[in-house]
Amino acid sequence: MTLYLDDPDFQLHLGDVREVLPTLPAESVDCVATSPPFYALRDYGVDGQIGLEETPDEWAEQLVAVFAECRRLLKPEGTLWVECGDSYCSNVQGAGQPNEGHVPNAWQGRDGDLRTKGPAGDTPMKHPTKPKDLLA
């Protein structure tokens, strides 16, 4: 679906990026702005959605394919804006606090599963996020 707002030079395309972008002509876009779905963070209830792949590698492959398509669409002077910081991470016992069991750099995701990140070791690592962050 394409929506034309009050400005005929501005179009908003709604749909799955993997289906909509290939329909647009090469070097026809001035600016792409996106906040891609983070891996395993949200379930939007859409079959095949980006972010619910089996592995982070599969998720990254999806994003690489999308950004390759964005590159094809952008005019030579075009810009791509990617919002890639997340503001939803919850640490099991608060930011920077080791969790029970001394799991290095671990926090609890929204789904309740324990997540780990970084090198394993005998000493718990501090997680660099704020308590309100929801990193899964």
N, C-alpha and C positions, 0 to 999 in steps of 0.2 A: 504494500500500500504506500503510495506517495501522497503526502499532504503538501499543499501549497498554502503558505500563510499569506499575510498581506503583501509580502514581497515576492514577486514572480521569480526573482533570482535566487530565492532560498527554497530548498526542498528538504523535507524530513521524510526519510524512508523508514518504515516500521517493519520488522520481521527478523528472522534468524539471519545474522550477519553472513553466515555461510551460504545462504540462498540469495540474499539481496545483493551483496557486493558483486558477484559475477554478472549480474544483469546490467551493471553500469559500465559506460565506456571508459577506456584507459585514459589517463591524464585528464580527467574531467572534474576532479574534486580539489577544492582549495584547502580544505581543512577537515581533518578527522579528529574527533574528540571522543575518547572512550574510557570507561572504567570496566575492564573485563572482569568476568566472574573469577573469584579466587577459587583455588582447588578445595573441594569438599567443604565449602563454607555455607552455601545456600542451596536449597532445593526449591526451585521456582515451579515445580510440578509440570515441567515440559519434558517430554521424552527426548533423549539425545542432547540435552542442554550441556553447554560448556561448563565445566566445573565439577561434574560428577563422574568423571572418567575413573577407571579402576586404579590408575597410578598417576603420580605427578608428571611422569614422562609423557604419558598419553595426553594429559591436560596441556602440557607445554607444546606438544606437537600441534594441537588444535589452535593454540594462540599463534604459533609461528605461521601456520597456514593463513590465518586471518590477517596477520600483519603483512604477509607477502602480498595478499590481495589489496590491502590498503596502499601498499607501495605502488602497485600497478595503477591504481586509481588516481593517486596524487599527481597534480601538475608539478612540473619541475620546481616551482617556487612554493609548492604546497607544504603544509605543516601537519604533523601528527602529534596530538596531545594525549598522553596516557596517564590516567590517575592510577597509581600503583601502590599507594600507601593504604593500609587497612586500619580501621579504628575500632576493631572488635576483637580483642583478645582478652581472655580471662585466665589468669594464672591460678593454679590450684590454691595457693595460700597468699595471693597478692603478688604484685610486681616485685621481682628480684628475690623472692623468698623460695628456698628449696622446698619441694613438696615431699610428703611422707614417702619413705622408701629410697630416698636419695637418688632419684632418677635425674640424670644431668639435663638441665635446660628443658624441663618438662612443664606442661600446663594442660589444663583440661579444656577440650573443645566444647562447643555448644551441645554436641551430641553426647557428652559425658565421657567420651573416650579420652584416655591420656595421650597427649601428643609429645613428641620429643624432637629436638632440633639441635644441630651442632655436634661436635665430637663427644663421644662417650668417655667417661672417666670416673674415677672413684669419688671425686669431689663434685657436688652439685654446682652447676653453673648458674649464674643469675640470668634471668630472662629480661631482655632490654625493653619490654613493653610496659605500658601503663595498665593498671588494674582493669580499666573499662574496655580495653582492647579485646577483641573477640577472634583471635587468630586460631584457626583450626587446622 
